[in-house]
């Protein structure tokens, strides 16, 4: 398990270990997380991170009823957000100890959230992204 204490550290560690676009399902698998794409209803959530103490296992639930088809832009954003809950040490620990209950996330409109996170990532790795874009156009 990667031990990461800040959002910028998360970006640094993950961006240094993987290629662009980030293989989010592979990252989850390598961390021992179970990602479940299922229909949880249209009036519920987009994503939820859950810790099951009896199995000592984290689960990430992605709701396909809200347009989160595996590898779609929305599903990738939802999974990335849920992975944040796992990689941020105090979030993961709070879920494991029950100090924080699993909470649902709904992303409307998705572009607002995506743009915010994209700007943070881009700012942290501007040179790497520019090199990638320049050499792969």
Buried (B, 14 or more C-beta within 10 A) or exposed (E): EBEBEEBEBBBBBBBEEBEEEBEBBEBBEEEEBBBEBEEBEEEBBBBBBBBEEEEEEBBBBBBBBBBBEEEEEBBBBBBBBBBBBBBBBEBBEBBEEEEBEEEEBEBEEBEEBBEEBEEEBEEBBEEEBEEEEEEEE
